[in-house]
Amino acid sequence: MRLIPLWLAYKYLTTRRKEKFISVITFFSVGGVALSVMVLIVVISIMSGFEKDLKQKIIGVNAHITVEKDGVIDSCGEIAGEIEKNPSVLGSAPFVQGQILIGIDSSITGALIRGVDFEKEKEVSNLSSFIKDGDVEWGHDSILVGKEFSSKFQIFKGDTLEIILPVENFRSAFNMMSNRMELKVSGVFETGMYEYDANMVYVPLEISQEVYGLGEGVHGINIRIKDIVEANKIKWELNGFLKEYGLTARSWMDKNKRLFSALKTEKSVMFILLAMAVAVAATNIISTLIMMVMEKTRDIGILKSLGLHKADILKIFLYEGLIIGVTGTSIGVGLGCLFLRYLDFAQKIVEKITGFEVFPQEIYYFEKIPRFIDVHDVLVICVSAILISVLAAVYPSYKAAGLNAVEALKYE
């Protein structure tokens, strides 16, 4: 008896009706839910992919945790030894970073210089994997430049650049020409992030220390840990003893908090807006079920006269909303996953037809449109779509359950 409402709901939706228009509306109800779910999955997956790829690029260039202070760190070796005693720390590497002027032929441009010890840098970043031309097995007078910097100034491996020393290192402001350091380009790197590739150059640690007159001092220490998710936890652990040295540890999350907060907010807003599309599609369900109640008035009267309870009548039409929601959602998930699988192919077709570049690399700086299907996101979308479909069936179900058996059969 408990399965009778479900069986009747299935029969009402699948059997051929006298009123063909109801079948058409039912088709559009399922199609509307499917299309909305598909769009939701595609958009949220692309945004998730963008966030994931961006996070990987940021972590690939930067360390998981950075130790710095307002000034120069003199006892770098001692501090690094204490840091590496933490079981979650995989390695540490000192660095020097600051603004510098670079002379290129007859012009001068600004850049961000980062001095690193390459052997130790391997332990904290993916710098070696970013080298596209040349290598980082450099000598004392070597320099690495980004791909965008290389393209802009036509600087390639084997060329020579001049580093102009900071004013505080000048004996006199008039001897600028004698305070230049010539460095040979040993390679070109590409991180996939425009700001880094266009504005940053890498030099050996001793060169940067000489440029800024630091002696054996450094500006900071980069740290790599086992699990990036625990970066904030380990940061607090390190800060416990770093205070003695006047140092502060900051995680990669701290440095990019605003960026990822903005992405998270944008993703949430996009989900809400697209969920409204599912709600709009659910209005077709209301129309379908109201017309079905009108068509099945006689059947409802007969069922009630045979002893079917009001709650059972209510369940019949709620189940119909559920069936429409589940069917539309299932089709939408399938279409969404299929679309994401062939997204690159679809992109090429659109670009070929319209002549418009859908995803320009120079703007978004990804080789292809990123995508990542998060199971949690898909489940939230599915549950939301099905819940909205069932809620859309509440009013028609209530009206059907409220029909009087005598009135329903009065003219039969």
C-alpha positions in Angstrom: 0.0 0.0 0.0 2.9 2.3 0.8 4.2 2.0 -2.8 0.8 2.8 -4.4 1.3 6.7 -4.5 4.8 6.2 -6.1 3.5 3.8 -8.7 0.5 6.1 -9.5 2.9 9.1 -9.8 5.1 7.1 -12.3 2.0 6.0 -14.3 0.6 9.5 -14.5 3.9 10.9 -15.8 4.6 8.1 -18.3 1.2 7.1 -19.7 -0.2 8.8 -22.8 -2.7 11.5 -21.9 -5.7 12.8 -23.6 -4.4 16.3 -23.2 -1.1 16.3 -25.2 -0.2 19.8 -24.0 0.5 18.4 -20.5 3.0 16.0 -22.0 4.8 18.9 -23.7 4.9 20.9 -20.5 6.2 17.9 -18.6 9.0 17.5 -21.2 9.9 21.2 -20.8 9.9 20.8 -17.0 12.4 18.0 -17.1 14.4 19.9 -19.8 14.4 23.1 -17.8 15.8 21.4 -14.7 18.4 19.5 -16.8 19.6 22.6 -18.6 19.8 24.6 -15.4 21.8 21.9 -13.6 24.1 21.5 -16.6 24.9 25.2 -16.6 25.4 25.2 -12.8 27.9 22.3 -13.0 29.8 23.8 -15.9 30.1 27.3 -14.4 31.0 26.1 -10.9 33.5 23.5 -12.2 35.3 26.1 -14.3 35.4 28.5 -11.3 36.7 25.6 -9.1 39.3 24.8 -11.8 40.4 28.4 -12.0 40.8 28.6 -8.2 42.7 25.2 -8.1 45.1 26.1 -10.9 45.7 29.6 -9.6 46.5 28.1 -6.1 48.9 25.6 -7.7 50.7 28.4 -9.6 51.0 30.6 -6.5 52.3 27.8 -4.3 54.7 26.7 -7.1 56.3 30.1 -7.2 56.1 31.0 -3.5 56.9 29.0 -0.4 54.3 27.6 1.9 55.5 29.8 4.8 57.7 32.9 4.8 59.7 34.2 7.8 60.5 37.9 7.6 61.2 41.0 9.8 61.4 44.8 9.4 65.0 44.8 8.5 67.8 42.3 7.9 68.0 38.8 9.3 71.6 38.3 10.4 71.6 34.9 12.1 69.9 33.0 9.2 71.7 29.7 9.7 70.8 29.4 13.3 67.1 30.3 12.7 66.8 27.9 9.8 68.2 25.1 11.9 65.5 25.8 14.6 62.8 25.9 11.9 63.8 22.6 10.4 63.5 20.9 13.8 59.7 21.1 13.3 58.6 17.6 12.0 56.2 19.2 9.5 58.9 21.2 7.8 60.5 19.7 4.7 63.1 22.4 4.0 64.0 26.1 4.2 65.9 28.5 2.0 67.1 32.1 2.6 66.2 34.9 0.1 66.8 38.6 -0.6 64.1 40.6 -2.4 63.6 44.2 -3.5 63.2 46.7 -6.3 66.1 47.2 -8.7 66.8 49.1 -11.9 68.0 47.2 -14.9 69.9 48.7 -17.9 69.0 47.2 -21.2 70.9 48.7 -24.1 70.1 52.5 -23.9 67.0 52.1 -21.7 66.4 51.5 -18.0 63.5 49.6 -16.5 62.4 48.6 -13.0 62.1 45.0 -11.8 61.7 42.9 -8.7 64.9 41.1 -7.9 65.0 37.9 -5.8 68.3 36.4 -4.7 68.2 32.7 -3.8 70.5 29.9 -3.1 69.5 27.5 -5.9 70.5 24.3 -4.1 68.3 25.2 -1.1 65.6 26.8 -3.3 64.9 23.3 -4.7 63.6 22.3 -1.3 61.0 25.1 -1.1 59.8 26.0 -4.6 59.4 24.6 -8.1 61.7 27.2 -9.7 63.7 24.5 -11.7 60.5 23.2 -13.3 59.7 26.7 -14.6 62.8 27.0 -16.7 61.9 27.0 -20.4 65.2 28.0 -21.9 68.5 27.4 -20.3 69.1 26.3 -16.7 69.7 27.6 -13.2 73.1 25.9 -12.7 74.4 29.4 -12.7 77.7 31.1 -12.0 78.3 34.2 -9.9 77.3 36.6 -12.6 74.1 34.9 -13.8 70.5 36.1 -13.9 67.2 34.5 -14.8 64.4 36.5 -16.4 60.7 35.8 -17.0 59.2 34.9 -20.3 57.2 38.2 -20.5 60.2 40.2 -19.6 62.2 38.3 -22.2 59.6 38.9 -24.9 59.1 42.6 -24.1 62.8 43.6 -24.2 64.0 40.8 -26.6 66.3 39.5 -24.0 67.4 35.8 -24.4 69.8 33.3 -23.0 73.4 34.5 -23.3 72.5 38.2 -23.4 74.0 40.6 -20.9 72.0 42.9 -18.5 73.2 45.7 -16.2 72.0 45.9 -12.6 72.1 49.5 -11.3 73.0 49.5 -7.6 70.7 51.3 -5.2 71.5 55.0 -4.4 72.5 54.1 -0.8 75.4 52.1 -2.2 76.7 55.0 -4.2 79.7 57.0 -2.9 78.2 59.9 -4.8 75.1 60.4 -6.9 77.3 61.4 -9.8 79.1 58.1 -10.2 76.0 56.1 -11.2 77.7 54.9 -14.4 80.5 53.2 -12.3 78.0 51.6 -10.0 76.7 49.0 -12.4 77.0 45.2 -12.3 76.9 43.2 -15.5 75.1 39.9 -15.4 74.6 37.2 -18.0 71.2 35.7 -18.8 71.5 32.0 -18.0 67.8 31.1 -18.6 64.2 32.2 -19.1 61.5 31.0 -16.8 57.7 30.8 -17.1 55.5 30.5 -14.0 52.2 31.1 -15.8 51.6 34.2 -13.7 51.9 37.4 -15.7 53.1 39.6 -12.8 56.0 37.3 -12.0 57.0 36.6 -15.6 57.0 40.3 -16.5 58.5 41.9 -13.4 60.7 39.4 -11.5 64.3 38.3 -12.1 66.3 35.8 -10.1 70.0 36.1 -9.2 72.4 34.1 -7.0 72.0 35.0 -3.3 75.5 36.5 -3.0 74.8 38.8 -5.9 71.6 40.2 -4.2 73.5 40.5 -0.9 76.2 42.5 -2.6 73.5 44.7 -4.4 71.9 45.7 -1.1 75.1 45.7 1.0 73.7 43.0 3.4 76.9 41.1 4.0 75.8 37.7 5.2 72.3 39.0 6.0 69.1 38.1 4.2 65.5 39.6 3.9 63.7 36.4 4.8 63.5 32.6 4.9 61.1 30.5 2.8 59.7 27.2 4.2 58.1 24.2 2.6 55.9 21.9 4.7 54.3 18.5 4.2 50.7 19.6 4.1 49.8 23.0 2.7 46.4 22.9 4.4 48.1 23.0 7.8 50.1 26.1 6.8 48.4 28.4 9.3 48.7 25.8 12.2 52.4 25.4 11.6 52.8 29.2 11.2 51.6 29.6 14.8 53.9 26.9 16.0 56.9 28.6 14.4 55.9 32.1 15.7 56.2 30.7 19.2 60.0 30.8 19.1 60.5 33.3 16.2 59.3 36.1 18.5 62.6 35.8 20.3 64.4 36.9 17.1 61.9 39.6 16.3 60.6 37.6 13.3 57.1 36.8 12.0 56.0 33.8 10.0 53.3 34.3 7.3 51.6 31.5 5.3 50.7 31.5 1.7 47.1 31.9 2.7 47.9 35.1 4.5 49.6 36.6 1.5 46.7 35.7 -0.9 43.8 36.0 1.5 42.0 38.8 -0.4 42.4 37.0 -3.8 41.0 33.7 -2.6 38.3 35.4 -0.5 37.2 37.2 -3.7 37.1 34.0 -5.7 35.1 32.2 -3.0 32.6 35.1 -2.8 32.3 35.2 -6.6 31.7 31.4 -6.7 29.0 31.6 -4.0 27.2 34.5 -5.7 27.3 32.7 -9.0 25.8 29.6 -7.4 23.0 31.6 -6.0 22.3 33.3 -9.3 22.3 30.1 -11.3 20.2 28.3 -8.6 17.6 30.9 -9.4 17.5 29.5 -12.9 16.6 26.1 -11.4 13.8 27.9 -9.5 12.5 29.5 -12.7 12.6 26.1 -14.4 10.6 24.7 -11.4 7.7 27.0 -12.4 7.0 24.6 -15.3 6.6 21.8 -12.7 3.9 23.9 -11.0 2.1 24.4 -14.3 2.4 20.7 -15.2 1.1 19.4 -11.9 -1.8 21.9 -11.7 -3.0 20.9 -15.2 -2.5 17.2 -14.2 -4.6 17.7 -11.1 -7.4 19.2 -13.3 -7.1 16.3 -15.7 -7.1 13.6 -13.0 -9.9 15.1 -10.9 -12.1 12.1 -11.6 -9.3 9.6 -10.8 -8.7 11.4 -7.5 -12.3 11.1 -6.6 -12.3 7.4 -7.4 -9.2 6.8 -5.4 -10.6 8.7 -2.4 -13.9 6.7 -2.6 -11.8 3.5 -2.6 -10.2 4.5 0.7 -7.0 6.2 -0.3 -6.2 8.8 2.3 -5.6 12.5 1.8 -1.9 12.0 2.7 -1.6 9.4 -0.1 -3.1 11.8 -2.7 -0.6 14.4 -1.5 2.3 12.0 -1.9 1.3 11.1 -5.5 1.9 14.6 -6.8 4.9 15.2 -4.5 6.4 12.1 -6.0 5.7 13.5 -9.5 7.7 16.6 -8.6 10.5 14.3 -7.2 10.6 12.2 -10.3 10.8 15.2 -12.6 13.5 16.7 -10.4 15.6 13.5 -10.2 15.2 12.8 -13.9 16.1 16.4 -14.9 19.0 16.5 -12.4 20.4 13.2 -13.7 20.3 14.3 -17.3 21.8 17.7 -16.3 24.7 16.1 -14.5 25.4 13.8 -17.5 25.3 16.7 -20.0 27.4 18.9 -17.7 30.1 16.3 -17.3 30.0 15.6 -21.1 30.3 19.3 -21.9 33.3 19.7 -19.6 35.0 16.7 -21.2 34.7 18.2 -24.6 35.0 21.9 -23.5 38.2 22.5 -25.5 36.6 21.1 -28.6 33.5 23.3 -28.1 35.7 26.3 -27.6 37.5 25.7 -30.9 34.2 25.4 -32.8 32.9 28.6 -31.3 36.1 30.5 -32.1 36.1 29.1 -35.6 32.4 30.1 -36.2 32.5 33.6 -34.6 36.2 34.4 -35.1 36.3 35.6 -31.5 38.8 34.3 -29.0 36.8 32.9 -26.1 39.6 32.4 -23.6 42.6 34.7 -24.5 45.8 33.4 -22.9 47.3 36.8 -22.5 44.4 37.9 -20.3 43.7 34.8 -18.2 47.1 33.3 -18.6 46.0 29.6 -18.8 46.8 27.4 -21.7 43.2 26.2 -21.7 40.0 26.8 -19.8 40.5 25.3 -16.4 37.9 22.9 -15.0 37.6 20.8 -11.9 34.6 18.7 -11.0 34.3 18.8 -7.2 32.1 16.0 -6.0 30.9 18.1 -3.0 29.8 20.9 -5.4 28.0 18.4 -7.6 26.1 16.9 -4.7 25.1 20.4 -3.4 23.8 21.2 -6.9 21.9 17.9 -7.2 20.3 18.2 -3.8 19.3 21.8 -4.4 17.7 21.1 -7.8 15.7 18.1 -6.4 14.6 20.0 -3.3 13.4 23.0 -5.5 11.5 20.6 -7.7 9.8 18.9 -4.7 8.9 22.3 -3.2 7.4 23.4 -6.6 5.1 20.4 -6.3 3.8 21.3 -2.8 1.0 23.6 -3.9 -0.5 21.4 -6.6 -0.2 18.4 -4.3 -2.1 20.3 -1.5 -4.8 21.3 -3.9 -5.2 17.7 -5.2 -5.3 16.3 -1.6 -8.0 18.9 -0.7 -10.4 17.8 -3.5 -13.8 16.4 -2.2 -14.6 12.9 -3.6 -18.3 13.7 -4.0 -17.6 17.0 -5.9 -15.0 15.2 -8.0 -17.5 12.6 -9.1 -20.5 14.8 -9.2 -20.8 15.0 -12.9 -19.5 11.5 -13.7 
